[in-house]
């Protein structure tokens, strides 16, 4: 792959390490359409795991717009009903503000 992909992997890894140094967070969630790119997602996951991060990535729900739509629907359902349908499993995934939302159907 091109230099831009490797540059992005390096920048993302550097940012994650900086946040870990500042905030003590050791978990990273890779989500969003950019991680539909296998080279980027595999490269960054490998780089981060290699320096001791616990890495979470999409595996049952698309990383892009499809996953975003599902997450928005699940958050709305939770806010409305304060519960999640039985056929959806919600697992923890830490973000900067320590809220947790990673959903798989």
N, C-alpha and C positions, 0 to 999 in steps of 0.2 A: 504494500500500500504506500501511499504518498507520505511525504514529510509532514503534511498538515495533520494527518491522523496521529502520527507519533507525537507531534507537538501538543495536540489536544490531550492525549493520554498523560503526557508529562505535566501539563498545566493543571489538569484535574487532580492528579495525584499530589502535586505540590500544595494545592489548595486544601485537600483533605488532610494532609499532614499538618499544615498550619492550624487548621481548626482543631485537630486532635491535640496539638501542643497547647493551644489557648484554652480549650474547653474540656479537654479530657475525654472527648467522644471517640470511640473506637469502632463504631458501626457506621457503614455507609450504604445508602440505598441508591441503586442505579435505576432510574426510571425516566421516562420521557422518550419522545420519538427519536432522539439522537441515538438511543441505545438499541434501536432496531438495526443499527449498523453493527454487524457481528464483529468486525475487526475492532471497532472502538470498545464495545462492551466486553469482549473477551480480553483485549489488551489491558483495559483499565482494571477489570476484575483480577487479572493475574498480577498486575503491578501492585494493587492495593493489598491483595492477600499476601504477597511476597514481603510486605513491610508490616504485617501483623494486623491488618484490618479485618473485621468480620463484614463480609460483603453480601448484601441482599440484592437480588435482581428479579425481574419479571420472569415467571415461568409458566403460568397458566393463563395470564391475561396479557394482551398486547401492551407493549411499553408506550405506544403512541396514543392517538386519539381514541381508539377503542377502549383502552384501559382508563383513560381520563374520563370518558363518558360513564363507565361503570363506577368509578370512584365517586363522581359527582352524584350519581343516582343513589349510591349506598350512603353517602353522607347525608343527603336529603332525607332518605328513609329513616336513618338513625335519628336525625334531629326531629323528625315528625313523630316517630313511634318510640323512640328511645330503645329500639331493638333492631336486630339484623335478621332477615329471613333465614330460616333453618338451612337452606341449601347453599348458603354462602359462608365461607370460613374467613374470619378476620384474624390476621396475625399481626404481631407487633413489628414495627419498623420505626426507628427513632429518627426524627428530623431535628433541626436546630432548636426548635422551641419545645422539644421533648414530647410533643403530641405523637401519637402512634396511629398510623393508618396504612396498612398494606392489605389489600383485599384480593382474594382469589375466588373464582366461581367454580 
